[in-house]
Amino acid sequence: MGKVLEFPSQQAQGMAYLDTQLRNLLASKGADQKLIDFAAKVLTQTYAELSQSEQYSFSIALPAGISEKDSAELNRQINTGLEGIRAESHALMVRLVAQLVLTKLQLFQHERD
């Protein structure tokens, strides 16, 4: 069997889930529709920026004569290291996004009062 394509993408599914959860949470706290819509917009825009910032690529020129086995092992080690860095960075960025969204919501509410 070939590669399975998911529609919508996992990223789109994740964003839809976040949007729904945020809307439900704010509604349960008594937020009005204007605040809920603002929060969803800020979250979507900010998370999209975060996702774009995590799209990186680079190449490494290996020395001539390196064996295929050594090349594959080096590739595995680099990918493992990068995934660890990406995961740590992503966790920090998600916390910062949450703080930013909350701050923007507080400012939005303050400006409306």
N, C-alpha and C positions, 0 to 999 in steps of 0.2 A: 504494500500500500504506500502511496505517496504521502507527502507532508499534508497535515490537516490544518486548514485555515479556519480560524474562529471569527465569527462576525456577531456582534461588533468585537473589536480587538479587546484584549484583556485590559489595556489601558482605558479604553472607553467604558468597559464594564466597571472598572474600579472608580472612574470619575462619576459614573451614574450612581454607584453605591454611596460614594462620599456625599454627593449632592442630596440624595434621598435621606441619608442619615442626618445631615446637617439641617435640612428643612424640617424633618420630624422633631429633632431635638429643640430647635428654636421655637417651633410651634407649641411644643409641650411646655416651654418656658414662658409662653404668652407673647412671643414676638409677633408683630404685625407683618403683613405680607410684604410691605416695602423693605423692612429690615431683612426678612428672609431672602428676598430676591437679591438684595445688595450683598448679603453674605455669600450666597451661592455664586454670584458673579465674581466676587473677589477671590473666593476659594478656587474656582475654575481657572481664572486667569493666572493666579499665583502658582498653582500646581502645574499648569501647562508650561510656565517658565522654568520651573524646577525640572520637569521632564526633559525639556530641550537641553538644559545645562548638563544633563547626565548622558547625552549622546556624544560620545567621544570615540576617536579612533586614532591609531598611530601605527607606524611600521618600524620594524627593526631589521637592519641589514646584518645577517649572520655572516661570520667569517667563512671563506671558501673552505671546503673540505670537512665541514661539520657533518657528522653522520645523521641520517634520517631519525634514528632513535634519539640522539642527543637533541636534535631540533624539536622533535615532538615533546620531549621531556621539558625543555626550556619553555616551549609554548604553554604547556600545562601549568608550569610553575608561575609564569607571568600571569596567565588568566586567573589562577587561584588567588594570587596576590592582589590583582586588580579588583576582583570580585569582593574580597575582604574590605578593601579601601572603599569601594563603591557602596557597599552595605553600610559601613560606619558613617560615611558621608551622607547617605540617603536618610538614615535615622536622624542625624543631627538636623538636616535640612527640613525634614517633616516637622520636627519640633519647632524650628524657627518659623516655618510657614504657619503653623497653628498659632504661634504667638503674634505674628504679623496680622493674620486674619482677625484675631480677637481684638487687637489694638485698633485696626481699621473699623471694626464694628463699634467699638466704644466711641471712637471719634465721630463716626456717622451718627450715633445716637446722641452724643453731646451736641453736635451741630444742629440736630433737629429740635432739641429742647429749647 
